Amino acid sequence: MKIFKYETNYKRNLFLHKYNFIRVHSYSEKIENNVINIYPNITYQNFFGFGGAFTESAGFAYSKLSQNKKDDFLNDYFSTSGLNYSFGRLPIGSSDFSLESYSYSAQDNLKDFSTEHDKKYILPLVKAAIKANNNITFISSPWSPPAFMKSNKKLTSRWKTFVQI
């Protein structure tokens, strides 16, 4: 079994730096402390892949790249010669990494439901990722419920400390 290490570290000027494969040793004794043991014949759960969140800020940053840098980014993250990301999380409405707060609907009857906001930055990144790796799987989840579902009627909340004496 070959294990490779990838590291991105701004301070060390490393960007998706690939280290030569890590040597895997077999031990006859059970050594569990300070060691990562990999047992390829034992399966506890299914592994779906690696990936990241396709947030508005990620799409915004992607949109500011030159075409050559976009191609490099897509290759580095989504191709089999790169990290081979095969999983993506899509926010339903705004997230902590959005340029502004928004919801797909502000009404409890959903008559104003729209994903229009995502067309500017999120969907172009999603389409580019699919083009780079058509085996990518997406899941969607909200960071916050719509404001009409919350008691404070706001997408964001400000933490306040209340002291009772």
Secondary structure, DSSP 8 states (H G I E B T S, - for coil): --EEEEEEEGGGTEEEEEEEEE-----SS---TT-----TT--SS-----EEE--HHHHHHHHTS-HHHHHHHHHHHHSTTTT---EEEEESS--TTSSS---S-SSTT-TT---GGGGTTHHHHHHHHHHH-TT-EEEEE-SS--GGGSTT--SS---------
